[in-house]
Amino acid sequence: IETIKAWIRTCELSHISCNAQETTMSLYLVDVVAECIKFMPTARTNYVALSYVWGNVECTKLNRENLNALQAAGSLSSESDIAIIPHTIRDAMRLTAELDIRYLWVDSLCL
């Protein structure tokens, strides 16, 4: 974990484009602390993006019908019956938290 944190620090300090956090695009992100979906307007925030293969595993996908429920704190926790979250995404949530980064972007939950 410490090696990954060092890579991130090096990137942020050494690469101008990596340090440019300003975005004009609003987006939904997984809040790994509150374990729910958060809407982020054009604010500056760091987040991890997960790239993975969906496979044949059942997974909750963000839509208009479940948006409000998924924005409730704890809705993405392992104890919640609101969402089905595959192990790959759960592992990414844990790793993001261990890296001291609060937000994670996952296509199935953020598009």
Backbone as XML, in Angstrom:
<?xml version="1.0"?>
<chain id="A" units="angstrom">
  <residue number="1" name="ILE">
    <atom name="N" x="0.841" y="-1.195" z="0.000"/>
    <atom name="CA" x="0.000" y="0.000" z="0.000"/>
    <atom name="C" x="0.882" y="1.253" z="0.000"/>
  </residue>
  <residue number="2" name="GLU">
    <atom name="N" x="1.921" y="1.247" z="0.821"/>
    <atom name="CA" x="2.793" y="2.424" z="0.894"/>
    <atom name="C" x="3.484" y="2.699" z="-0.439"/>
  </residue>
  <residue number="3" name="THR">
    <atom name="N" x="3.819" y="1.645" z="-1.174"/>
    <atom name="CA" x="4.437" y="1.835" z="-2.490"/>
    <atom name="C" x="3.466" y="2.511" z="-3.450"/>
  </residue>
  <residue number="4" name="ILE">
    <atom name="N" x="2.224" y="2.097" z="-3.434"/>
    <atom name="CA" x="1.219" y="2.708" z="-4.301"/>
    <atom name="C" x="1.014" y="4.172" z="-3.916"/>
  </residue>
  <residue number="5" name="LYS">
    <atom name="N" x="0.963" y="4.458" z="-2.617"/>
    <atom name="CA" x="0.830" y="5.847" z="-2.163"/>
    <atom name="C" x="2.007" y="6.691" z="-2.658"/>
  </residue>
  <residue number="6" name="ALA">
    <atom name="N" x="3.201" y="6.120" z="-2.626"/>
    <atom name="CA" x="4.389" y="6.840" z="-3.096"/>
    <atom name="C" x="4.286" y="7.105" z="-4.601"/>
  </residue>
  <residue number="7" name="TRP">
    <atom name="N" x="3.794" y="6.128" z="-5.368"/>
    <atom name="CA" x="3.608" y="6.331" z="-6.808"/>
    <atom name="C" x="2.638" y="7.474" z="-7.069"/>
  </residue>
  <residue number="8" name="ILE">
    <atom name="N" x="1.550" y="7.510" z="-6.319"/>
    <atom name="CA" x="0.546" y="8.572" z="-6.485"/>
    <atom name="C" x="1.158" y="9.934" z="-6.160"/>
  </residue>
  <residue number="9" name="ARG">
    <atom name="N" x="1.887" y="10.016" z="-5.055"/>
    <atom name="CA" x="2.537" y="11.286" z="-4.680"/>
    <atom name="C" x="3.508" y="11.739" z="-5.756"/>
  </residue>
  <residue number="10" name="THR">
    <atom name="N" x="4.315" y="10.809" z="-6.277"/>
    <atom name="CA" x="5.272" y="11.140" z="-7.329"/>
    <atom name="C" x="4.543" y="11.662" z="-8.556"/>
  </residue>
  <residue number="11" name="CYS">
    <atom name="N" x="3.482" y="11.010" z="-8.916"/>
    <atom name="CA" x="2.701" y="11.431" z="-10.084"/>
    <atom name="C" x="2.137" y="12.837" z="-9.880"/>
  </residue>
  <residue number="12" name="GLU">
    <atom name="N" x="1.530" y="13.075" z="-8.731"/>
    <atom name="CA" x="0.928" y="14.378" z="-8.452"/>
    <atom name="C" x="1.966" y="15.502" z="-8.414"/>
  </residue>
  <residue number="13" name="LEU">
    <atom name="N" x="3.156" y="15.194" z="-7.930"/>
    <atom name="CA" x="4.195" y="16.215" z="-7.817"/>
    <atom name="C" x="4.983" y="16.412" z="-9.114"/>
  </residue>
  <residue number="14" name="SER">
    <atom name="N" x="5.074" y="15.375" z="-9.930"/>
    <atom name="CA" x="5.949" y="15.420" z="-11.102"/>
    <atom name="C" x="5.236" y="15.652" z="-12.429"/>
  </residue>
  <residue number="15" name="HIS">
    <atom name="N" x="3.976" y="15.329" z="-12.500"/>
    <atom name="CA" x="3.260" y="15.406" z="-13.777"/>
    <atom name="C" x="2.188" y="16.488" z="-13.710"/>
  </residue>
  <residue number="16" name="ILE">
    <atom name="N" x="2.341" y="17.489" z="-14.514"/>
    <atom name="CA" x="1.399" y="18.613" z="-14.512"/>
    <atom name="C" x="-0.023" y="18.134" z="-14.795"/>
  </residue>
  <residue number="17" name="SER">
    <atom name="N" x="-0.192" y="17.250" z="-15.758"/>
    <atom name="CA" x="-1.536" y="16.790" z="-16.112"/>
    <atom name="C" x="-2.173" y="15.957" z="-15.006"/>
  </residue>
  <residue number="18" name="CYS">
    <atom name="N" x="-1.387" y="15.260" z="-14.207"/>
    <atom name="CA" x="-1.929" y="14.473" z="-13.095"/>
    <atom name="C" x="-2.380" y="15.363" z="-11.946"/>
  </residue>
  <residue number="19" name="ASN">
    <atom name="N" x="-1.772" y="16.518" z="-11.824"/>
    <atom name="CA" x="-2.115" y="17.428" z="-10.741"/>
    <atom name="C" x="-3.259" y="18.358" z="-11.125"/>
  </residue>
  <residue number="20" name="ALA">
    <atom name="N" x="-3.608" y="18.403" z="-12.401"/>
    <atom name="CA" x="-4.711" y="19.252" z="-12.850"/>
    <atom name="C" x="-6.020" y="18.535" z="-12.540"/>
  </residue>
  <residue number="21" name="GLN">
    <atom name="N" x="-6.636" y="18.867" z="-11.431"/>
    <atom name="CA" x="-7.817" y="18.160" z="-10.959"/>
    <atom name="C" x="-9.115" y="18.845" z="-11.349"/>
  </residue>
  <residue number="22" name="GLU">
    <atom name="N" x="-9.046" y="20.003" z="-11.930"/>
    <atom name="CA" x="-10.252" y="20.753" z="-12.272"/>
    <atom name="C" x="-11.004" y="20.039" z="-13.399"/>
  </residue>
  <residue number="23" name="THR">
    <atom name="N" x="-12.275" y="19.845" z="-13.225"/>
    <atom name="CA" x="-13.098" y="19.225" z="-14.252"/>
    <atom name="C" x="-14.388" y="20.016" z="-14.416"/>
  </residue>
  <residue number="24" name="THR">
    <atom name="N" x="-14.888" y="20.053" z="-15.612"/>
    <atom name="CA" x="-16.159" y="20.731" z="-15.858"/>
    <atom name="C" x="-17.301" y="19.729" z="-15.905"/>
  </residue>
  <residue number="25" name="MET">
    <atom name="N" x="-16.978" y="18.462" z="-15.722"/>
    <atom name="CA" x="-17.983" y="17.410" z="-15.838"/>
    <atom name="C" x="-18.438" y="16.957" z="-14.450"/>
  </residue>
  <residue number="26" name="SER">
    <atom name="N" x="-19.732" y="16.895" z="-14.249"/>
    <atom name="CA" x="-20.240" y="16.339" z="-12.999"/>
    <atom name="C" x="-20.318" y="14.816" z="-13.146"/>
  </residue>
  <residue number="27" name="LEU">
    <atom name="N" x="-20.241" y="14.121" z="-12.031"/>
    <atom name="CA" x="-20.277" y="12.676" z="-12.099"/>
    <atom name="C" x="-20.719" y="12.080" z="-10.771"/>
  </residue>
  <residue number="28" name="TYR">
    <atom name="N" x="-21.092" y="10.825" z="-10.831"/>
    <atom name="CA" x="-21.396" y="10.060" z="-9.626"/>
    <atom name="C" x="-20.148" y="9.277" z="-9.259"/>
  </residue>
  <residue number="29" name="LEU">
    <atom name="N" x="-19.892" y="9.164" z="-7.955"/>
    <atom name="CA" x="-18.761" y="8.397" z="-7.451"/>
    <atom name="C" x="-19.219" y="7.543" z="-6.275"/>
  </residue>
  <residue number="30" name="VAL">
    <atom name="N" x="-18.501" y="6.460" z="-6.043"/>
    <atom name="CA" x="-18.735" y="5.641" z="-4.858"/>
    <atom name="C" x="-17.951" y="6.280" z="-3.714"/>
  </residue>
  <residue number="31" name="ASP">
    <atom name="N" x="-18.645" y="6.618" z="-2.651"/>
    <atom name="CA" x="-18.006" y="7.121" z="-1.431"/>
    <atom name="C" x="-17.656" y="5.880" z="-0.612"/>
  </residue>
  <residue number="32" name="VAL">
    <atom name="N" x="-16.358" y="5.548" z="-0.535"/>
    <atom name="CA" x="-15.956" y="4.308" z="0.127"/>
    <atom name="C" x="-16.012" y="4.414" z="1.649"/>
  </residue>
  <residue number="33" name="VAL">
    <atom name="N" x="-16.129" y="5.622" z="2.181"/>
    <atom name="CA" x="-16.268" y="5.809" z="3.631"/>
    <atom name="C" x="-17.731" y="5.637" z="4.039"/>
  </residue>
  <residue number="34" name="ALA">
    <atom name="N" x="-18.624" y="6.351" z="3.352"/>
    <atom name="CA" x="-20.057" y="6.268" z="3.657"/>
    <atom name="C" x="-20.717" y="5.076" z="2.979"/>
  </residue>
  <residue number="35" name="GLU">
    <atom name="N" x="-20.006" y="4.398" z="2.083"/>
    <atom name="CA" x="-20.498" y="3.229" z="1.356"/>
    <atom name="C" x="-21.815" y="3.512" z="0.643"/>
  </residue>
  <residue number="36" name="CYS">
    <atom name="N" x="-21.760" y="4.525" z="-0.215"/>
    <atom name="CA" x="-22.934" y="4.899" z="-0.999"/>
    <atom name="C" x="-22.486" y="5.674" z="-2.228"/>
  </residue>
  <residue number="37" name="ILE">
    <atom name="N" x="-23.433" y="6.017" z="-3.081"/>
    <atom name="CA" x="-23.169" y="6.807" z="-4.279"/>
    <atom name="C" x="-23.321" y="8.283" z="-3.926"/>
  </residue>
  <residue number="38" name="LYS">
    <atom name="N" x="-22.386" y="9.093" z="-4.395"/>
    <atom name="CA" x="-22.457" y="10.538" z="-4.186"/>
    <atom name="C" x="-22.411" y="11.239" z="-5.535"/>
  </residue>
  <residue number="39" name="PHE">
    <atom name="N" x="-23.244" y="12.261" z="-5.686"/>
    <atom name="CA" x="-23.189" y="13.109" z="-6.873"/>
    <atom name="C" x="-22.142" y="14.180" z="-6.636"/>
  </residue>
  <residue number="40" name="MET">
    <atom name="N" x="-21.224" y="14.323" z="-7.565"/>
    <atom name="CA" x="-20.164" y="15.312" z="-7.439"/>
    <atom name="C" x="-20.313" y="16.330" z="-8.572"/>
  </residue>
  <residue number="41" name="PRO">
    <atom name="N" x="-20.656" y="17.561" z="-8.230"/>
    <atom name="CA" x="-20.692" y="18.589" z="-9.275"/>
    <atom name="C" x="-19.261" y="18.886" z="-9.727"/>
  </residue>
  <residue number="42" name="THR">
    <atom name="N" x="-19.030" y="19.972" z="-10.321"/>
    <atom name="CA" x="-17.722" y="20.257" z="-10.915"/>
    <atom name="C" x="-16.621" y="20.487" z="-9.880"/>
  </residue>
  <residue number="43" name="ALA">
    <atom name="N" x="-16.825" y="20.047" z="-8.681"/>
    <atom name="CA" x="-15.843" y="20.241" z="-7.605"/>
    <atom name="C" x="-14.573" y="19.443" z="-7.872"/>
  </residue>
  <residue number="44" name="ARG">
    <atom name="N" x="-13.489" y="19.906" z="-7.262"/>
    <atom name="CA" x="-12.215" y="19.193" z="-7.354"/>
    <atom name="C" x="-12.206" y="18.074" z="-6.319"/>
  </residue>
  <residue number="45" name="THR">
    <atom name="N" x="-11.905" y="16.879" z="-6.770"/>
    <atom name="CA" x="-11.774" y="15.767" z="-5.830"/>
    <atom name="C" x="-10.927" y="14.678" z="-6.469"/>
  </residue>
  <residue number="46" name="ASN">
    <atom name="N" x="-10.185" y="13.970" z="-5.664"/>
    <atom name="CA" x="-9.419" y="12.828" z="-6.138"/>
    <atom name="C" x="-10.315" y="11.597" z="-6.104"/>
  </residue>
  <residue number="47" name="TYR">
    <atom name="N" x="-10.140" y="10.733" z="-7.092"/>
    <atom name="CA" x="-10.838" y="9.457" z="-7.065"/>
    <atom name="C" x="-10.043" y="8.422" z="-7.832"/>
  </residue>
  <residue number="48" name="VAL">
    <atom name="N" x="-10.289" y="7.176" z="-7.517"/>
    <atom name="CA" x="-9.695" y="6.036" z="-8.197"/>
    <atom name="C" x="-10.708" y="5.561" z="-9.230"/>
  </residue>
  <residue number="49" name="ALA">
    <atom name="N" x="-10.246" y="5.179" z="-10.411"/>
    <atom name="CA" x="-11.130" y="4.605" z="-11.435"/>
    <atom name="C" x="-10.806" y="3.120" z="-11.571"/>
  </residue>
  <residue number="50" name="LEU">
    <atom name="N" x="-11.828" y="2.297" z="-11.514"/>
    <atom name="CA" x="-11.651" y="0.852" z="-11.623"/>
    <atom name="C" x="-11.895" y="0.407" z="-13.058"/>
  </residue>
  <residue number="51" name="SER">
    <atom name="N" x="-10.924" y="-0.298" z="-13.612"/>
    <atom name="CA" x="-11.062" y="-0.922" z="-14.927"/>
    <atom name="C" x="-11.083" y="-2.430" z="-14.701"/>
  </residue>
  <residue number="52" name="TYR">
    <atom name="N" x="-12.118" y="-3.086" z="-15.166"/>
    <atom name="CA" x="-12.273" y="-4.508" z="-14.892"/>
    <atom name="C" x="-13.192" y="-5.140" z="-15.942"/>
  </residue>
  <residue number="53" name="VAL">
    <atom name="N" x="-13.233" y="-6.453" z="-15.965"/>
    <atom name="CA" x="-14.139" y="-7.196" z="-16.848"/>
    <atom name="C" x="-15.358" y="-7.593" z="-16.026"/>
  </residue>
  <residue number="54" name="TRP">
    <atom name="N" x="-16.537" y="-7.269" z="-16.534"/>
    <atom name="CA" x="-17.762" y="-7.565" z="-15.790"/>
    <atom name="C" x="-17.962" y="-9.055" z="-15.559"/>
  </residue>
  <residue number="55" name="GLY">
    <atom name="N" x="-17.760" y="-9.846" z="-16.576"/>
    <atom name="CA" x="-17.998" y="-11.280" z="-16.461"/>
    <atom name="C" x="-19.490" y="-11.579" z="-16.342"/>
  </residue>
  <residue number="56" name="ASN">
    <atom name="N" x="-19.815" y="-12.731" z="-15.806"/>
    <atom name="CA" x="-21.210" y="-13.175" z="-15.686"/>
    <atom name="C" x="-21.753" y="-13.046" z="-14.267"/>
  </residue>
  <residue number="57" name="VAL">
    <atom name="N" x="-21.141" y="-12.198" z="-13.473"/>
    <atom name="CA" x="-21.549" y="-12.024" z="-12.078"/>
    <atom name="C" x="-22.672" y="-10.999" z="-12.005"/>
  </residue>
  <residue number="58" name="GLU">
    <atom name="N" x="-23.687" y="-11.306" z="-11.196"/>
    <atom name="CA" x="-24.790" y="-10.367" z="-10.997"/>
    <atom name="C" x="-24.272" y="-9.135" z="-10.264"/>
  </residue>
  <residue number="59" name="CYS">
    <atom name="N" x="-24.726" y="-7.966" z="-10.719"/>
    <atom name="CA" x="-24.237" y="-6.720" z="-10.132"/>
    <atom name="C" x="-25.305" y="-5.638" z="-10.254"/>
  </residue>
  <residue number="60" name="THR">
    <atom name="N" x="-25.481" y="-4.875" z="-9.193"/>
    <atom name="CA" x="-26.392" y="-3.733" z="-9.240"/>
    <atom name="C" x="-25.809" y="-2.673" z="-10.157"/>
  </residue>
  <residue number="61" name="LYS">
    <atom name="N" x="-26.665" y="-2.083" z="-10.978"/>
    <atom name="CA" x="-26.258" y="-0.989" z="-11.862"/>
    <atom name="C" x="-27.090" y="0.241" z="-11.510"/>
  </residue>
  <residue number="62" name="LEU">
    <atom name="N" x="-26.441" y="1.387" z="-11.494"/>
    <atom name="CA" x="-27.113" y="2.641" z="-11.182"/>
    <atom name="C" x="-28.146" y="2.964" z="-12.252"/>
  </residue>
  <residue number="63" name="ASN">
    <atom name="N" x="-29.357" y="3.311" z="-11.818"/>
    <atom name="CA" x="-30.401" y="3.757" z="-12.744"/>
    <atom name="C" x="-31.339" y="4.705" z="-12.003"/>
  </residue>
  <residue number="64" name="ARG">
    <atom name="N" x="-32.296" y="5.248" z="-12.710"/>
    <atom name="CA" x="-33.216" y="6.216" z="-12.080"/>
    <atom name="C" x="-34.016" y="5.616" z="-10.944"/>
  </residue>
  <residue number="65" name="GLU">
    <atom name="N" x="-34.346" y="4.334" z="-11.066"/>
    <atom name="CA" x="-35.171" y="3.685" z="-10.050"/>
    <atom name="C" x="-34.426" y="3.472" z="-8.731"/>
  </residue>
  <residue number="66" name="ASN">
    <atom name="N" x="-33.115" y="3.222" z="-8.781"/>
    <atom name="CA" x="-32.397" y="2.920" z="-7.534"/>
    <atom name="C" x="-31.459" y="4.039" z="-7.071"/>
  </residue>
  <residue number="67" name="LEU">
    <atom name="N" x="-31.415" y="5.147" z="-7.787"/>
    <atom name="CA" x="-30.501" y="6.241" z="-7.453"/>
    <atom name="C" x="-30.659" y="6.721" z="-6.016"/>
  </residue>
  <residue number="68" name="ASN">
    <atom name="N" x="-31.886" y="7.038" z="-5.607"/>
    <atom name="CA" x="-32.099" y="7.539" z="-4.238"/>
    <atom name="C" x="-31.669" y="6.516" z="-3.192"/>
  </residue>
  <residue number="69" name="ALA">
    <atom name="N" x="-31.999" y="5.267" z="-3.405"/>
    <atom name="CA" x="-31.639" y="4.227" z="-2.436"/>
    <atom name="C" x="-30.123" y="4.066" z="-2.343"/>
  </residue>
  <residue number="70" name="LEU">
    <atom name="N" x="-29.426" y="4.145" z="-3.480"/>
    <atom name="CA" x="-27.979" y="3.962" z="-3.481"/>
    <atom name="C" x="-27.229" y="5.178" z="-2.927"/>
  </residue>
  <residue number="71" name="GLN">
    <atom name="N" x="-27.918" y="6.305" z="-2.801"/>
    <atom name="CA" x="-27.293" y="7.490" z="-2.211"/>
    <atom name="C" x="-27.385" y="7.497" z="-0.684"/>
  </residue>
  <residue number="72" name="ALA">
    <atom name="N" x="-28.100" y="6.555" z="-0.127"/>
    <atom name="CA" x="-28.213" y="6.457" z="1.335"/>
    <atom name="C" x="-26.940" y="5.834" z="1.912"/>
  </residue>
  <residue number="73" name="ALA">
    <atom name="N" x="-26.437" y="6.427" z="2.978"/>
    <atom name="CA" x="-25.229" y="5.898" z="3.635"/>
    <atom name="C" x="-25.411" y="4.420" z="3.965"/>
  </residue>
  <residue number="74" name="GLY">
    <atom name="N" x="-24.410" y="3.633" z="3.644"/>
    <atom name="CA" x="-24.439" y="2.201" z="3.935"/>
    <atom name="C" x="-25.097" y="1.349" z="2.876"/>
  </residue>
  <residue number="75" name="SER">
    <atom name="N" x="-25.659" y="1.970" z="1.850"/>
    <atom name="CA" x="-26.386" y="1.189" z="0.833"/>
    <atom name="C" x="-25.480" y="0.239" z="0.053"/>
  </residue>
  <residue number="76" name="LEU">
    <atom name="N" x="-24.166" y="0.492" z="0.027"/>
    <atom name="CA" x="-23.237" y="-0.391" z="-0.682"/>
    <atom name="C" x="-22.430" y="-1.266" z="0.272"/>
  </residue>
  <residue number="77" name="SER">
    <atom name="N" x="-22.794" y="-1.259" z="1.542"/>
    <atom name="CA" x="-22.055" y="-2.071" z="2.516"/>
    <atom name="C" x="-22.365" y="-3.554" z="2.301"/>
  </residue>
  <residue number="78" name="SER">
    <atom name="N" x="-21.494" y="-4.399" z="2.810"/>
    <atom name="CA" x="-21.705" y="-5.843" z="2.644"/>
    <atom name="C" x="-22.935" y="-6.320" z="3.406"/>
  </residue>
  <residue number="79" name="GLU">
    <atom name="N" x="-23.393" y="-5.558" z="4.396"/>
    <atom name="CA" x="-24.584" y="-5.925" z="5.170"/>
    <atom name="C" x="-25.874" y="-5.453" z="4.502"/>
  </residue>
  <residue number="80" name="SER">
    <atom name="N" x="-25.763" y="-4.598" z="3.516"/>
    <atom name="CA" x="-26.947" y="-4.025" z="2.871"/>
    <atom name="C" x="-27.590" y="-5.020" z="1.917"/>
  </residue>
  <residue number="81" name="ASP">
    <atom name="N" x="-28.908" y="-5.000" z="1.875"/>
    <atom name="CA" x="-29.618" y="-5.831" z="0.898"/>
    <atom name="C" x="-30.119" y="-4.985" z="-0.272"/>
  </residue>
  <residue number="82" name="ILE">
    <atom name="N" x="-29.676" y="-3.738" z="-0.339"/>
    <atom name="CA" x="-30.099" y="-2.828" z="-1.411"/>
    <atom name="C" x="-29.340" y="-3.102" z="-2.697"/>
  </residue>
  <residue number="83" name="ALA">
    <atom name="N" x="-28.046" y="-3.430" z="-2.586"/>
    <atom name="CA" x="-27.207" y="-3.575" z="-3.769"/>
    <atom name="C" x="-26.436" y="-4.883" z="-3.746"/>
  </residue>
  <residue number="84" name="ILE">
    <atom name="N" x="-26.234" y="-5.443" z="-4.936"/>
    <atom name="CA" x="-25.392" y="-6.627" z="-5.107"/>
    <atom name="C" x="-24.071" y="-6.126" z="-5.685"/>
  </residue>
  <residue number="85" name="ILE">
    <atom name="N" x="-23.015" y="-6.216" z="-4.897"/>
    <atom name="CA" x="-21.712" y="-5.696" z="-5.282"/>
    <atom name="C" x="-20.731" y="-6.861" z="-5.409"/>
  </residue>
  <residue number="86" name="PRO">
    <atom name="N" x="-20.175" y="-7.088" z="-6.604"/>
    <atom name="CA" x="-19.219" y="-8.194" z="-6.794"/>
    <atom name="C" x="-17.934" y="-7.983" z="-5.970"/>
  </residue>
  <residue number="87" name="HIS">
    <atom name="N" x="-17.224" y="-9.076" z="-5.751"/>
    <atom name="CA" x="-15.984" y="-9.034" z="-4.973"/>
    <atom name="C" x="-14.956" y="-8.079" z="-5.570"/>
  </residue>
  <residue number="88" name="THR">
    <atom name="N" x="-14.874" y="-8.013" z="-6.891"/>
    <atom name="CA" x="-13.911" y="-7.120" z="-7.535"/>
    <atom name="C" x="-14.137" y="-5.671" z="-7.112"/>
  </residue>
  <residue number="89" name="ILE">
    <atom name="N" x="-15.401" y="-5.253" z="-7.091"/>
    <atom name="CA" x="-15.725" y="-3.876" z="-6.712"/>
    <atom name="C" x="-15.525" y="-3.686" z="-5.209"/>
  </residue>
  <residue number="90" name="ARG">
    <atom name="N" x="-15.910" y="-4.663" z="-4.411"/>
    <atom name="CA" x="-15.684" y="-4.578" z="-2.952"/>
    <atom name="C" x="-14.187" y="-4.450" z="-2.641"/>
  </residue>
  <residue number="91" name="ASP">
    <atom name="N" x="-13.378" y="-5.258" z="-3.339"/>
    <atom name="CA" x="-11.926" y="-5.186" z="-3.133"/>
    <atom name="C" x="-11.397" y="-3.808" z="-3.520"/>
  </residue>
  <residue number="92" name="ALA">
    <atom name="N" x="-11.898" y="-3.260" z="-4.621"/>
    <atom name="CA" x="-11.480" y="-1.921" z="-5.052"/>
    <atom name="C" x="-11.898" y="-0.862" z="-4.037"/>
  </residue>
  <residue number="93" name="MET">
    <atom name="N" x="-13.070" y="-1.031" z="-3.437"/>
    <atom name="CA" x="-13.517" y="-0.089" z="-2.402"/>
    <atom name="C" x="-12.574" y="-0.128" z="-1.198"/>
  </residue>
  <residue number="94" name="ARG">
    <atom name="N" x="-12.198" y="-1.339" z="-0.776"/>
    <atom name="CA" x="-11.281" y="-1.477" z="0.362"/>
    <atom name="C" x="-9.909" y="-0.880" z="0.041"/>
  </residue>
  <residue number="95" name="LEU">
    <atom name="N" x="-9.391" y="-1.168" z="-1.156"/>
    <atom name="CA" x="-8.083" y="-0.645" z="-1.541"/>
    <atom name="C" x="-8.109" y="0.878" z="-1.616"/>
  </residue>
  <residue number="96" name="THR">
    <atom name="N" x="-9.166" y="1.435" z="-2.175"/>
    <atom name="CA" x="-9.301" y="2.894" z="-2.263"/>
    <atom name="C" x="-9.253" y="3.505" z="-0.871"/>
  </residue>
  <residue number="97" name="ALA">
    <atom name="N" x="-9.968" y="2.921" z="0.069"/>
    <atom name="CA" x="-9.963" y="3.417" z="1.448"/>
    <atom name="C" x="-8.572" y="3.294" z="2.073"/>
  </residue>
  <residue number="98" name="GLU">
    <atom name="N" x="-7.898" y="2.174" z="1.820"/>
    <atom name="CA" x="-6.554" y="1.982" z="2.370"/>
    <atom name="C" x="-5.556" y="2.984" z="1.794"/>
  </residue>
  <residue number="99" name="LEU">
    <atom name="N" x="-5.820" y="3.478" z="0.582"/>
    <atom name="CA" x="-4.962" y="4.488" z="-0.034"/>
    <atom name="C" x="-5.304" y="5.895" z="0.460"/>
  </residue>
  <residue number="100" name="ASP">
    <atom name="N" x="-6.243" y="5.982" z="1.389"/>
    <atom name="CA" x="-6.706" y="7.270" z="1.932"/>
    <atom name="C" x="-7.342" y="8.148" z="0.860"/>
  </residue>
  <residue number="101" name="ILE">
    <atom name="N" x="-8.002" y="7.508" z="-0.088"/>
    <atom name="CA" x="-8.762" y="8.208" z="-1.117"/>
    <atom name="C" x="-10.228" y="7.865" z="-0.863"/>
  </residue>
  <residue number="102" name="ARG">
    <atom name="N" x="-11.069" y="8.864" z="-0.837"/>
    <atom name="CA" x="-12.456" y="8.650" z="-0.418"/>
    <atom name="C" x="-13.358" y="8.133" z="-1.538"/>
  </residue>
  <residue number="103" name="TYR">
    <atom name="N" x="-13.033" y="8.435" z="-2.789"/>
    <atom name="CA" x="-13.966" y="8.152" z="-3.876"/>
    <atom name="C" x="-13.408" y="7.183" z="-4.908"/>
  </residue>
  <residue number="104" name="LEU">
    <atom name="N" x="-14.324" y="6.390" z="-5.450"/>
    <atom name="CA" x="-14.022" y="5.386" z="-6.469"/>
    <atom name="C" x="-15.025" y="5.535" z="-7.593"/>
  </residue>
  <residue number="105" name="TRP">
    <atom name="N" x="-14.539" y="5.468" z="-8.837"/>
    <atom name="CA" x="-15.429" y="5.480" z="-9.998"/>
    <atom name="C" x="-15.485" y="4.071" z="-10.555"/>
  </residue>
  <residue number="106" name="VAL">
    <atom name="N" x="-16.695" y="3.531" z="-10.656"/>
    <atom name="CA" x="-16.955" y="2.200" z="-11.202"/>
    <atom name="C" x="-18.084" y="2.358" z="-12.213"/>
  </residue>
  <residue number="107" name="ASP">
    <atom name="N" x="-17.872" y="1.928" z="-13.440"/>
    <atom name="CA" x="-18.868" y="2.192" z="-14.486"/>
    <atom name="C" x="-20.265" y="1.714" z="-14.125"/>
  </residue>
  <residue number="108" name="SER">
    <atom name="N" x="-20.411" y="0.525" z="-13.581"/>
    <atom name="CA" x="-21.755" y="0.007" z="-13.287"/>
    <atom name="C" x="-22.488" y="0.821" z="-12.229"/>
  </residue>
  <residue number="109" name="LEU">
    <atom name="N" x="-21.760" y="1.486" z="-11.362"/>
    <atom name="CA" x="-22.381" y="2.251" z="-10.278"/>
    <atom name="C" x="-22.332" y="3.758" z="-10.478"/>
  </residue>
  <residue number="110" name="CYS">
    <atom name="N" x="-21.641" y="4.209" z="-11.508"/>
    <atom name="CA" x="-21.417" y="5.652" z="-11.647"/>
    <atom name="C" x="-21.870" y="6.226" z="-12.985"/>
  </residue>
  <residue number="111" name="LEU">
    <atom name="N" x="-22.387" y="5.406" z="-13.868"/>
    <atom name="CA" x="-22.882" y="5.914" z="-15.156"/>
    <atom name="C" x="-24.390" y="5.982" z="-15.165"/>
  </residue>
</chain>
